[in-house]
Amino acid sequence: MGYRVQVLVDAIQDFREFGVDHVVQLPELVLVGDQSAGKSSLMSALAEIHLPQSAGCCTRCPAHIKTTPAETWTCKISLEREYSYEPLSGRPIESKNVTRNNPFPPWKQQDLEVKPFITIRDRSQLEEALKWAQIATLNHNKHHSLYVPGTDNFIGDESTEAKFSPNVVSVEISGPGLVPLSFYDLPGIFQNAGQKEDQYLVKVVENLALKYIIRPQALIICALPMSADPATSRTAKVIVDNNAASRCIGVLTKADQLQDGQSIAEFENMLKGTDYQRGHGYYVTKQPGHASGIKYEENYHAVARAEEEIFFSTKTPWMDEWSEFRSRFGTTNLAHALSQKFAAQIAKR
């Protein structure tokens, strides 16, 4: 079954590279969530990668991540440019400038260009490579080769022209133990920008999420933290408002931050499928916190998964009151479910 999944995922990727997705909707997985919903940690766990700590990988542009099981670890990064950067000199962008016909100002749609960026075979180089791929994407009008680390052209300048880009950083990872997956990871939706002149980005980032959510062949992975009231999720509202809940898999993150009392009853109803219903139900994950003491090294993700398994097997209410939902706890169960659901959708399409 795993081989069949890989064949299907590879096939849909080939169609996408041929540009078929401009003619017909292709099945895709899309990871969305509010800022601080634990989405970046979830993406890191699914792809078994480490995100840049300085700038934050893919917080300012989407990423298309493909994982493939293989004997040796390899990662190929490329830049997919579907929009050109055309700022208006001396004129700030306001929220009213963000419209249906101009969803990502000052970015304008262009013919798709794919720029190979870097191929690495050392996992320890990935964080740096992802960081500079994002910086290259945010400097659209400069040649991308200036940002490839380890080359003669590398300038090492972290400044950026743009604060956000709808262009995609493509990350293809092959390695031992990976499940066949191909998904888009989008910047987290937020309601207030840190600076007044950036307030327009609230609508821009929401428009980006909407671009992927409304696609009828998109299987949506929505991250919701158990540390917050699910009713306050802006991303969940966008999904419901656009009638996409039936295509959605809910992922409850930060399981170790579940509060006693009312929240337990509410999340239990979500797991049962009676509240905040999603077509594919809910899964629950727990990623290592800052105080976990796990150091990032080659076996980081294996240790993290073992720690997660111990948590769900020894803590209340996970091991007792909610034991009936055990098959939906943990990143490993989620990854395999996503792989199977995605393959089934591809086969049906």
C-alpha positions in Angstrom: 0.0 0.0 0.0 2.9 2.3 0.8 4.3 1.8 -2.7 1.0 2.6 -4.3 0.7 5.8 -2.3 4.2 6.9 -3.5 3.3 6.2 -7.1 0.1 8.3 -6.8 1.9 11.2 -5.0 4.7 11.2 -7.6 2.1 11.1 -10.5 0.3 14.2 -9.2 3.6 16.0 -8.7 4.5 15.2 -12.4 1.2 16.7 -13.5 1.8 19.8 -11.4 5.3 20.3 -12.9 3.8 20.0 -16.4 1.5 22.9 -15.6 -1.7 20.8 -15.8 -3.0 22.5 -12.6 -3.6 25.6 -14.8 -6.2 23.5 -16.8 -7.7 21.1 -14.2 -7.8 21.1 -10.4 -5.4 18.6 -8.9 -5.7 17.0 -5.4 -3.5 18.7 -2.8 -3.0 18.9 0.9 -3.1 22.4 2.5 -1.9 23.1 6.0 -3.5 26.2 7.5 -3.9 27.8 10.9 -3.8 31.0 13.0 -0.5 32.5 14.1 0.8 30.7 17.2 -1.4 27.7 16.6 1.6 25.3 16.5 1.4 25.0 12.7 5.1 25.5 12.1 6.0 22.8 14.7 3.4 20.5 13.1 4.8 21.0 9.6 8.3 20.4 10.9 7.2 17.1 12.5 5.4 15.9 9.4 8.4 16.6 7.1 11.0 15.8 9.7 12.8 19.1 9.2 14.1 21.9 11.4 12.9 25.4 10.9 15.1 28.5 10.8 15.0 30.1 14.3 16.0 33.6 13.2 13.5 34.6 10.5 11.1 31.7 10.8 10.8 29.5 7.8 7.9 30.1 5.5 6.2 32.5 7.9 6.3 35.1 5.1 5.8 32.9 2.1 4.1 29.5 1.4 6.1 26.3 1.1 5.3 23.2 -1.0 6.7 20.3 0.9 7.0 16.8 -0.6 8.4 13.9 1.4 9.5 10.5 -0.1 10.8 7.4 1.6 14.4 6.6 0.5 17.5 4.9 1.8 19.5 8.1 1.9 18.6 11.6 2.9 18.4 14.3 0.2 16.6 17.7 -0.1 16.1 19.7 -3.3 14.8 23.3 -2.9 13.5 25.4 -5.7 11.7 28.7 -6.1 8.3 28.8 -7.8 7.6 32.3 -9.1 4.0 33.0 -10.1 4.0 36.6 -9.1 6.3 39.6 -9.8 7.1 42.2 -7.2 6.0 45.7 -8.4 6.0 48.2 -5.5 4.6 51.7 -5.9 7.3 54.2 -5.3 6.7 56.5 -2.3 3.1 55.2 -1.7 2.3 53.0 1.3 -0.2 50.1 0.8 -3.5 50.4 2.6 -6.0 47.7 3.4 -8.4 49.3 0.8 -5.8 48.5 -1.9 -6.3 44.7 -1.2 -9.1 43.7 -3.5 -10.5 40.6 -5.2 -8.6 41.6 -8.4 -5.5 42.6 -6.5 -5.3 40.1 -3.6 -1.6 40.3 -2.9 -0.3 43.9 -3.5 2.3 44.9 -4.6 2.6 41.4 -6.2 1.2 40.9 -9.7 0.5 37.6 -11.4 3.0 36.5 -14.1 3.8 33.3 -16.0 5.1 30.6 -13.7 8.9 30.4 -13.5 10.7 27.7 -11.5 14.2 28.5 -10.3 16.4 25.6 -9.0 17.9 26.9 -5.7 20.0 24.3 -4.0 20.3 20.5 -3.4 21.8 19.3 -0.1 22.6 15.9 1.3 23.5 16.9 4.8 20.5 17.3 7.0 22.4 19.8 9.2 22.5 22.3 6.3 18.7 22.4 5.8 17.9 25.1 8.3 20.3 27.5 6.6 19.2 26.6 3.1 15.5 27.2 3.9 16.3 30.5 5.5 18.1 31.8 2.4 15.5 30.4 0.0 12.9 32.5 1.8 15.1 35.6 1.7 15.6 35.0 -2.0 11.9 34.8 -2.5 11.4 38.1 -0.7 14.0 39.7 -2.9 12.2 38.9 -6.2 14.0 41.6 -8.3 17.5 40.3 -7.4 19.0 37.2 -8.9 18.3 34.2 -6.7 21.9 32.9 -7.1 23.0 35.8 -4.7 21.4 33.9 -1.8 22.6 30.4 -2.3 24.8 29.6 0.7 28.2 28.1 0.0 28.6 29.5 -3.6 30.9 32.2 -4.9 28.0 34.6 -5.6 26.6 34.4 -2.1 26.3 37.9 -0.6 25.0 37.0 2.9 22.6 40.0 3.1 19.5 39.2 5.1 17.6 42.4 4.2 14.5 41.9 2.1 12.6 44.0 -0.5 9.2 42.6 0.5 7.7 41.7 3.9 5.6 38.9 2.4 5.3 36.9 -0.8 2.7 34.7 -2.4 5.4 32.8 -4.3 6.2 29.3 -3.2 9.4 27.7 -1.8 9.4 24.1 -3.0 11.1 21.6 -0.7 11.4 18.0 -1.9 12.8 15.7 0.9 13.8 12.0 0.5 14.9 10.0 3.5 14.5 6.9 5.7 11.2 6.5 7.5 9.4 9.4 5.7 5.8 8.7 4.6 4.7 9.8 1.1 3.2 13.3 1.5 2.9 16.4 -0.6 1.4 19.5 1.1 1.3 23.3 1.0 2.2 25.1 4.3 0.8 28.6 4.4 1.6 31.6 6.6 -0.5 31.8 9.7 -3.6 34.0 9.6 -3.5 36.9 12.1 -5.8 39.8 13.0 -3.4 42.6 14.0 0.0 43.6 12.5 2.8 44.7 14.7 3.1 48.0 12.8 0.4 50.2 11.5 1.8 50.3 7.9 1.7 46.5 7.8 -2.0 46.2 8.6 -2.9 45.5 5.0 -1.0 42.2 5.4 -3.9 40.9 7.5 -6.1 40.8 4.4 -3.2 39.7 2.1 -2.4 36.6 4.3 -6.1 35.7 4.6 -6.5 36.0 0.8 -3.6 33.6 0.4 -5.2 31.0 2.6 -8.5 31.6 0.8 -6.8 30.9 -2.6 -5.9 27.4 -1.5 -9.0 26.7 0.8 -11.6 27.3 -2.0 -9.9 24.8 -4.4 -12.4 21.9 -4.6 -9.7 19.3 -4.7 -7.9 20.6 -1.6 -7.8 18.5 1.5 -7.4 21.0 4.3 -5.3 20.4 7.4 -6.4 23.0 10.0 -4.3 23.4 13.1 -6.1 24.4 16.3 -4.2 24.8 19.6 -5.8 23.2 22.7 -4.5 26.2 24.7 -7.2 28.4 23.1 -10.9 28.6 22.6 -11.7 26.9 19.2 -14.4 29.5 18.7 -11.8 32.2 18.3 -10.0 30.7 15.4 -10.0 33.0 12.4 -8.8 30.2 10.1 -11.7 28.0 11.1 -14.1 30.8 10.3 -12.7 31.2 6.8 -13.0 27.4 6.3 -16.6 27.3 7.4 -17.6 30.5 5.6 -16.4 29.0 2.4 -18.2 25.7 2.9 -14.9 23.7 3.1 -15.4 22.0 6.5 -16.3 18.7 4.7 -12.8 18.7 3.1 -11.1 19.5 6.4 -9.0 17.5 8.9 -8.8 19.2 12.2 -5.5 18.8 14.1 -5.5 19.8 17.8 -2.0 20.9 18.7 -0.4 21.7 22.0 -2.1 18.8 23.8 0.0 19.3 26.9 -1.6 22.8 27.3 -5.1 21.5 27.7 -6.9 23.2 30.5 -9.3 21.6 33.0 -13.0 22.1 33.2 -15.1 23.5 30.3 -12.4 23.1 27.7 -12.1 19.3 28.3 -15.8 18.8 27.6 -15.6 21.0 24.5 -12.6 19.2 23.0 -14.2 15.8 23.8 -17.3 16.8 21.8 -15.0 17.8 18.9 -13.3 14.4 19.1 -16.7 12.7 19.1 -17.8 14.8 16.1 -20.6 16.7 17.7 -19.0 20.2 17.9 -17.1 22.1 15.3 -17.6 19.2 12.8 -14.9 18.5 10.2 -15.4 16.0 7.4 -12.4 14.0 8.3 -12.6 14.4 12.1 -9.8 15.5 14.5 -6.4 14.3 15.3 -4.2 15.4 18.2 -0.5 16.0 18.4 2.1 17.2 20.9 5.5 18.5 19.9 8.4 19.1 22.2 8.2 22.5 24.0 11.1 24.8 24.7 11.7 23.2 28.1 11.7 19.6 26.8 15.5 19.4 26.7 15.6 17.5 23.4 18.5 18.8 21.3 18.1 19.0 17.6 20.3 16.4 16.1 19.9 13.5 13.7 17.6 11.5 15.9 15.6 14.5 17.1 12.3 13.5 15.5 12.5 9.8 16.7 13.0 11.1 20.2 10.2 13.6 19.9 7.8 10.8 18.6 8.8 8.5 21.5 8.2 11.4 24.0 4.8 12.0 22.3 3.8 8.4 22.6 4.7 8.3 26.3 2.6 11.4 26.9 -0.5 10.0 25.3 0.0 6.6 27.1 0.5 7.9 30.6 -1.4 11.2 31.0 -5.0 11.9 31.8 -7.4 12.2 30.1 -5.6 10.7 27.1 -4.9 7.3 28.5 -8.2 6.7 30.2 -11.2 8.9 29.5 -10.3 9.5 25.9 -8.7 6.0 25.2 -11.4 5.4 22.5 -9.8 8.0 20.4 -6.3 6.6 20.7 -5.9 5.9 17.0 -6.1 9.6 16.4 -3.4 10.7 18.9 0.2 11.3 17.8 2.0 12.7 14.8 2.8 9.3 13.4 -0.9 8.3 13.2 -1.7 11.7 11.6 1.0 11.4 9.0 -0.1 7.9 7.9 -3.8 9.0 7.8 -2.9 12.0 5.7 -0.9 9.9 3.3 -3.7 7.4 2.9 -6.5 10.0 2.6 -4.4 12.0 0.0 -3.7 8.8 -2.0 -7.4 7.9 -2.0 -8.3 11.4 -3.2 -5.7 11.2 -6.0 -6.9 7.7 -7.1 -10.6 8.9 -7.1 -9.7 12.0 -9.1 
